[in-house]
Structure formats: C-alpha cells, structure tokens
Amino acid sequence: MIDVHRLRILREVAEQGSFARAATVLRLTPSAVSQQVAALERSLGRPVVERSTRGVRLTEPGRVLVEAAETVAAELSAAQLRIEQLASGEAGKLTIATFTSGGQRLLPATLTELAAAHPDIETSVLEFEPEDSLGMVRSGQADAALVYHFGTIDPGPGLTYTPLMDDPMLIVLPRTHPLAGRTSLRMAELADERWIQGCVDTGAVADTQAALAGFQLRVACRSTDYLFTQSLISAGQGISLIPSVAVSAHLADRLAAIPLEAPQPMRYIGAVTAHRRWPQPLVGSLLAALHNAVNA
C-alpha cells in the first residue's frame, strides 16, 4: 500500500526540485524528506527520483506517482468542500479557468444562464492558458477549464475533454487594404505583407502556413494581445492570422477578416473537467450552458 503522506512529500519535492526546498515548504528537515522518499522507493522496489548535485528529477515511476498524488489531493479537497456544502446547505461554488478570447466569447452568456438556474451559486473565473489550467483542474483548483488546441488533444489521466466549437483562423487586414473585399485568400498572395505575430501557438500556425506557401513571414511586431494586434492592424501597421472568436466587433468598420482557402487552419475550443467520485451537477449545468452559448 502506498503511503499518502509520502506521496504528498514526493509531490512537493517534484514541485520544488530539491529535498531542501521541499523541506522548507513542508516544515521538515531535508533528512526527514529524504528518508520518506527513500521509504517510498523501498515500498515500490523502484527509484522515484534521480539525485544529483543540482537537485532531484523524477523517474518515470515517480512521475506516475506525482500524477496520482495530484489526483488524490484534488479528491480530498473536493470531498472537504462537498462536506462543508452539505453541512451549510450552500448551493455550491464553481471555479472556471479560461483563456482570454474563449472566455470573452462564451462565458458572459454561460454565466448568465448559470446564475438564472442556480441563483445562490458562487462562481469564480480565473484567466490562464491551457497548459496551466489543465493542471488546475487536475489538482482541484478549478472545476472546469476552457481550453483551445490545434489538432488532437489528450488532457491526461483523470480528465475529460468535451468539444465545444471550431474556431477558424482568419486573415485580418485593414478595411482599406486592396485585398479587403475578397471572400477568401491564398497564403501565397500575402508574401510581401508586414505581419503582426500573435501568441506562440497562433504564431507557429502562421509560420507553418507561410512555409507551405514558400515564403517566410516579415514580422513587424509581436504581441500576445489580440485586441492590441487588431488596433495596430487598423492603423495600417500590418496584417495577422487571428482566431475568429478573437476578432473584435468594435473594430469591424476598420478591419476585414477573411478566411484562407483550403486547407484552412483551424483552432478548436473545448472544456476540460475532472472525474470525481460523486455527481457534479454544477459542472453538468456549466457544460450545458457552454453548449447553449456556442449555439446561440
């Protein structure tokens, strides 16, 4: 039987990268932390960390155990919250992690519907990129996460991905641009343009599309903020490849958003939730409201 206390210590060692730093957080001595990890290794018959002068690194069995430790911690946290709700009669709390453009598109209508169906619900929204929000759902810090991805997605053990919508990538250019009246564009037609690169993921998609068309982007600016990007485009500073949900309605009179010809690059948006040992009616209501917001 794996000792839960030792799992918690291993999880902190993995988080801190050393026995000494983990000991400080756990208020133990480095020797005590090392002994607990060694005892865990003896019980498993396998090493869970690799020790060096630069700290410690998880082995593959160690990574499996830390993942299990996060699930256990999340289950215990959720169980405590559930017990508190049963004792107090509270309607419940719901924490949602989201990336910016997905939250702007889907959450206003979703939260309005949730509030109407559950007037006493306490909802919190946290802004994070998918790579961080998945860990928050796994650890129990969030009940659900809105995420985006390109191609397929594997949220990992203990998590469920629910697809919500396709989010086509569009070429956004000034309304005064000679190509602004087109219904579609070929990437090769944009080889001489100045580009405003978006975040790492969408920037990589633009780079790939350009490479397939036989040229390299001439980047005038880099930004992780889609609204700022579109403000620069409206000022004639370049063009960009932007997900459709991030195209600003406030700048519609100054910008044109045009799809690329097939194969059109696509971003996908979905929700990630965690498996729990008891029903989660609020999470179910959230998913239903998100689907309604997509179809509205």
Secondary structure, 3 states (H helix, E strand, C coil): CCCHHHHHHHHHHHHHCCHHHHHHHHCCCHHHHHHHHHHHHHHHCCCCEEEECCEEEECHHHHHHHHHHHHHHHHHHHHHHHHHHHHHCCCCEEEEEECHHHHHHHHHHHHHHHHHHCCCCEEEEEECCHHHHHHHHHHCCCCEEEEEECCCCCCCCCEEEEEEEEEEEEEEEECCCCCCCCCCECHHHHCCCEEEECCHHHHHHHHHHHHHCCCCCEEEEECCCHHHHHHHHHCCCCEEEEEHHHCCHHHCCCEEEEEECCCCCEEEEEEEEECCCCCCHHHHHHHHHHHHHHHC
